[in-house]
Amino acid sequence: MAMQDRIFTLGLSVEAVSLYLILHDLEFHDMPLERENIEPRWNAPPQALEHALDELAMHQVVQDKSDPLTLNPQEAWTPSRSA
């Protein structure tokens, strides 16, 4: 699966884009998109992870915040108003 470059044009925070990159890598390696796989790769505080998850869910990049996460196709993504 190819990474969607559109992630960089949605107007997301650095943390949200970083989380997407982690999720994409996990999915590429057929690993579940679960916190136990995400947290060891996350270098920021846990609150930043929560904010990034909220942001990805708000922009429809992820289905919702349930465990495991599901990445939506890029056609479902919604850009930030400031993008």
Secondary structure, DSSP 8 states (H G I E B T S, - for coil): ----GGGGGS---HHHHHHHHHHHHHHHTT----HHHHGGG--S-HHHHHHHHHHHHHTTSBS-S-SS--B--GGG----TT-
